[in-house]
Each structure stands twice: as C-alpha cells, then as structure tokens.
Amino acid sequence: MSNRAVLTGPNLEAQTAAVAGVEKKILTIGGDCGVEFAPIRELRERFGPGLAVAWYDAHPDLKTPETAHDGAYHAMVLAGLLGESDPALTAAEPFDPQKVALISPRGAIPAEREMMERGMGIETDNPAEVLAGATHLYVHVDVDVLDPSQFDGHNMPEPEGLTIDELVASLETLSGFNVVGAGITECVGTPGSVTVLTPVIEALAALLRN
C-alpha cells in the first residue's frame, strides 16, 4: 500500500475526526511529520489566513509526489499545506507562503531549494521577526532540527543543526504570539535519551499556556 493510500484512508479520517470542532489548542506528539497535516489544516480552516507556521526542521518537507522519489509523505506535508501537492493531500485553504518560517532547513534537496527560492516559505533564524503580524501561530518541531551531537534520536539526522539551548531560545522569542497548536515529531530516541529534550518540551508547553 502506498503512503498516499495510507494517509488518505482511515488514518487521515480518524485524525480529521479527532480534531474537528475542537476549540482548544492542539498538541501533537510522536509520529513522523505527516501526522501534523490534519491538525494544521484544521487550524488553518478555523483561524483563516492569519495563521502562521514556524517550521523547525532540518528538512523543509517541500517535496511533492514528483520529487519525493522514496514516496515518503512526511517529506511532502508542508508542500501540501501550501497547496503544492497531490490534490488529495493538499489543504483546501492553503497557507500564505510568506507566513511560513523555515528554521534550519539544511537538508533541503535541490527541488525543495527551488521551491524556497520562488517563495514557498522563508528561511530564517529569526521567525518572530518574519512572522510578525500573524494573528495565530502553529509551532512545528522535528527533532532533527537539533545537531546530532545534542540528541541522536533522529529519524533523519543532519549535521550542523541547532543546539538545545539555541532551539529553546528561539522558541522563547515566539512568546508574544497567540500559539494555537504545536507538534514535536520524528523522535526515535530511547526513553532514557529523550530526557535531554525536557527544556524543548517545557518551552513548547509555555507557548501553549500563553
């Protein structure tokens, strides 16, 4: 069964049903980046074009069915949210690409770099500045945004990433936003190793409590 079939079948239907009509903030923990398509799409429909996304990820997830040669949907999710994917995997109300901040997307493939160069998201180390003016914010954290020396429980590690202190400091700059959802994904660490992520989890929790 293809990744597309898995996503557009019972899994996506169950996720959509779980978040539909939920008026509280949404927190997604675990799984790969594909698990965030349904909650982010729901929040975009709920809050309209003022919703922005801070995408902390070593990979911008801007692959499409044509460029994701391994067929892995988790590498296509942001493209779908921006309206640049298979119709079945594309948000009905795509994001404004100028409201998508890409933090440390150092693992982008050439096709993704091309999309970034034509304005599909803004690469930045200052997401608070780039997203100023957003009415609401979703914060996506793929743990591979961290350097492997900081945490080795990555699905797809990339060198030259952020330190834990740098990630936490960056998240803290978003405290002035109305954060309505967040996710932390792609963690394959052992129960003992994930304790180093405690400051990151606490920073996300603080944003959601604002």
N, C-alpha and C positions, 0 to 999 in steps of 0.2 A: 504494500500500500504506500502511496506517495505521501510526502509531507503535506502536500496541499490537501489530499483527501482526509488525512488525519485532522488537520486544522479545521477544515470546513465541515466536518461531520459532528459527531456527538460531543467532542471535546469543546469546540467553539460554541456550540449550542448551550452546553452546560455552563460555560463561563459567562456567556451573554445573559443567561437567565439569572445567574448568581448576582450580577452587578446591576441588572436592570431595575430602575426605580429606587436604588439605594441612595439615600440622600446624605449619608455620612461620607467621610473621607475614605479613600480606598488605599489599602496597603497590600502589595503583592510580594510574597517571599517565596523564593525557590523556583525551580524550573529554569528553562532557558529563556531568552529574551522574547520568544514567541508568545509566552503566557501573558504578556502585557498588551497585546493587540486589543483584546476585548475591553479591559478596564480603561485604557487610554481612549479608545473610540467612544466608550460610554461617556467619559468625562468631556470629551470634545463636543458631543451632541448636547450634553447638559449645560455647559458653560459658554458654548459658542466660540467665535474666532478669537476672543481674548485669551483663551487658554494657551499657555506656552509650555515647552518641554525643555528641561535641562537633561541632556543625554550624556551621562558619564560612562564612557565605553571605549575600549581600545579599538573597537570596530564600529563604524557609523551605521551598520545594518541597513545600508542603502543598496544592497544587491537586489536584483529582480530575477524573475524566472529565467531570463536570458543570460544573466551574468553569474548567477549562483549555480555553478556547474555541479556542485555536490547536491543540489536540491534542498539544502537545509533552510527551512523557513526562518529560523531565528536570525539569520543574516539578512532577511528581507523586511522585517517588521516595520522599521521606520520608513522605508520606501512606501509601504502600503499606507501608513498613516499620512504620508504626504501626497497620496494619490498617484503613485508611480509604480504600481504592481498589477498583478493579475486582478481582474475586476472582483473576483470572489474574496480577495484578500486586501481590498482597498477600502479605506474609510469612506462612507457616504459623504461626510463633511471633512475633507482633508484639512490638515494643518496649513497655516501660513508658514512657508519655509523660513521666513525672517523671524519667526517665533520659536525656532528650534536651535538651541545652542549645543554644539558638539564639543565635548571636552576630552582632549587627549585621544582622538581617533587615529592613532599612529599606525594601526594595522589595516587601514583602508587599501583596497585593491585599486588599480588604475580606473576601472569603471566607476567605482564609488568616488574617487577623486574628481573624475569628470563631472559627476552629478553635483558635488560640492562646489566646483568651480562655476557651475551655472546657477548657483544659488540655492541648492537643496540643503538648507541648514547652514549655520555659521560656525566655523571652527574658532574657538576662543578659549582663553584661560581666565576669562572674566565674565561668566554667564550672567551675573547680576546686572552688569552694565548692558550687555547685549539684549537682555530680556526686559529691560526697564519699560514700564508701560503696560505689561501684561496684567490682565485682571485676575488670572488664576494660574497656578503652576503645577505641573507634574514633574517629579524628580526620578529619573531612571538611573540606577547604579548597577552596572555589570561589574562584578568584582575584578575582571581583567583590566579595568582602568588602573588598577594598582600594579606597581612593579612586582615581578615575581619574587624579588628579594624581600618584599614586605609580606606577601601572602602567596603561597604556592598552590592553593586550592582552586585554580582557574580551569575552566574548560579549554580556553584557547589563549594561553599566556603570550604576552608581547613584552619585549624589553623596553626600558626607558619610560616606565609608567610613573604614576604619582606615588608618593609615599602616603602612608595612612594619615600622617599629620597634614599633608597638603590637601588630601581629599576632605578631611574634616573641616579644615579652614575654608575651603571653597564652599562646602555645604553651608557653613555658618554665614556666609555672605548672602545667602538666599533667605535669611530670616525675615526680611521685610516683605516677602511675597505671601500671597494667600495660597499656601500649598494645599491642594485638594487631593493629592494622591502621590504615591511613591512606590518604588519597587526595588528589590535587590535580588539579582539573578546570577545564574551561571556558576554557582558555588558548588564545588565538588570536594571541599576540604573535609577532613575528619572532624568529629565532634571536639576533639582537643585543639585542633589547629584553628578553628573558627573563632576562638576566644579573642584573637588579635583584632577581629572585626568589631568588637564591642564599641569602640569610640565612633565608628561609622554608623552603627545601628542607633546609638544614642543620638547622634546628630540628626539622623532622619526622623527619629521619634520627636525630637524637639521641634523640627519644622512642622510636623503634623499636628503638634499640640498648639501651635500659634493660633 
